[in-house]
Amino acid sequence: MRYSASKKGFYASDIDYKSVPEDCVEITEDDYLLLIDGQSSGNEIVPDPDKPGYPKLIPVT
Amino acid sequence: MSNAYLSPILQDAQFNDDGTFLVGGLIWFYEAGTSTPLLAYTTPVADTAWTNPIQLDARGETGGEIWLKSGSSYKMILEGPPQYGQTHGVVVSTFDNITGVNDPGTTSVQNWISFSGTPTYLNGTSFYVVGDQRTTFLTGRRLKMNNSVGTTYYGTVVISSYALGSTTIVVSPDYGQSVDPTINALSYGFIETGTVSSIPVAVQAGSAASGTARTMWMDYNISSTQLLWAYDTATLSNFWPISVNTAVAAASNSFSTQQTASQGILTARRTGVADVSLYNDANTWGVIEQTVGIGIQYDRTTSKFSYGGFTLPSPATSKYIKLPNGLIIQFGQGTASSAGTSVTFATAFPTVCASVVTNAIVNPAVATSVNTLTTTGFTAYCGSTNPVSYIAFGY
């Protein structure tokens, strides 16, 4: 699974994209599942300021 | 293989009734049983034909060798010398249905050797014969059996054992057949089995049109009665695992089959690429991409096709579904708030997200709305902070 911080989105490998954002980074399937599950339980997926290019979860207040 | 084979007759001197040479006698050649002339030859390559007829010389001989065309059956007529002005002389002898010596075009090898003894029925998978016949009924040898009404059926020797003056032969009958209670005649295959067999251990896979001919081996597990794989002895990596009646093999680059009482599955696998399975059971068949669980399925009870995910893996990879026409459906959960909370799709839409519908999960009294819809997600609003579920369509 790939993540783009500029587009704030995931790009799966089994979907045909004509192009993907240049800042896409590879994230593990486990991390991806954690993020999706986290979003389902009251969190927001946002770019991580401490680790540029990668996503993180923050609780919705 | 030669073009012609030596005639078994009329190669030597011929004689008159009084013992003198049949000088000037004639040998005519015809197709067997007819009066249609057929050429004989002077050499095994059949490049020079004899005159038809051959006229015998002063020693009563032809002066050469008579070779008969391969695959042809001849009628030969030996005549005395013709009267002046005549073509034929008095017929001395007629020989019909003559073929060249050892001509493979006219001889055939029998597949089956008739067994001289009489088999006696024991049960559906065995019979016995008198005497120690174990060297004939070798394990693996083919059997051809007849019953009292002349029906022929086939099987393979499983094992033969000798005791008390007779040999009991256990048979594995061919599919759908059995040893008949009225078995009364028996033949066995001319090819022996075991270490004395003439069957080559390795079977050459033909001669390559280009490249190198390869030898293929097959492995068979006797205890589990499974054909395991066939492989190339030159490059042992080029093997084709075949797994029957087992769980889908874990190897890369494999084909495997799985068979249960009601379902058959053929799975193709390639390193780094997910499995694709073709399956069928009593009412449906389909092809499915295993990891995402997307495929197409046909239901023969309703005669209708359907497509989509049939065996969705868990958990999150199931949150988007690709349809064959390119439409992508996504679903999942996020949070809506008064200030707006971003919800990220499970994967981006390649072109556009056409529509998103949200609904508050817990609180029945609140309305939710969507803004800032992009290919990668949207912003969910609600008067208060509430979990929402969404459905999104796009392509």
Interface residues (C-beta under 8 A of the other chain):
Chain A: M1 S4 K7 K8 G9 F10 Y11 A12 D14 I15 D16 Y17 K18 E29 Y32 L33 L35 I36 D37 Q39 S40 S41 G42 N43 E44 I45 V46 P55 V60 T61
Chain B: A274 T291 V292 P315 A316 T317 K319 Y320 K322 I328 G332 Q333 G334 T335 S337 T341 S342 V343 T344 F345 A346 T347 A348 P350 T374 T375 T376 G377 T385 P387
